[in-house]
Amino acid sequence: NAGVTQTPKFRVLKTGQSMTLLCAQDMNHEYMYWYRQDPGMGLRLIHYSVGEGTTAKGEVPDGYNVSRLKKQNFLLGLESAAPSQTSVYFCAYNRGRDSPLHFGNGTRLTVT
Amino acid sequence: DQQVKQNSPSLSVQEGRISILNCDYTNSMFDYFLWYKKYPAEGPTFLISISSIKDKNEDGRFTVFLNKSAKHLSLHIVPSQPGDSAVYFCAASASGNTGKLIFGQGTTLQVKP
């Protein structure tokens, strides 16, 4: 999907390890989001940002931290990974508060 | 507490016929509703949306209907095509920021040639 690039695409972690997922955009969007998708549960909002230097909690923020030091990049961090964080993570943006979300292609994370 | 529910995990229709995907919600504060389509190994793609001040919105083969009194929305695809085979998610927003969405569990649509 155009608009945001997620890296890495796949990752396997051991319990307790840490990692950072990167979402990069080059369209100057203010609003960016991190969602996770689990089987049978749809997508759930983890954290979001309404501009450079701002972040806020979503529906399921526990176990994650985020940073938006530059407008172009929204980082999602796992300080101590747990098997419950095995999921597909999607970054998204919208062009304003009243416009629909557009998603990246996801990062598939497995925690063993 | 599932605020947005898609009670049919799967749906199979014949090419050329109508596909109807349903979604129910419980939160009366939701004021913006969207449908997304998702292919395997890709992110969800925005399909169509509707504001709570409307009861119908059309875009080509796709029409979304909203029944506020029943807290129910549906997506009609006419005519269905094999390329429409995907997982469809409905989503709702209540906060004035349409990026903060509550999603249903998804319905897998299979369109048979």
Interface residues (C-beta under 8 A of the other chain):
Chain A: N1 Y31 Y33 G40 M41 G42 L43 R44 L45 Y48 V50 G58 E59 F90 A92 Y93 N94 R97 D98 S99 P100 L101 H102 F103 G104 N105 G106
Chain B: V4 Y32 L34 Y36 A41 E42 G43 P44 T45 F46 S49 F89 A91 G96 N97 T98 G99 K100 L101 I102 F103 G104 Q105 G106
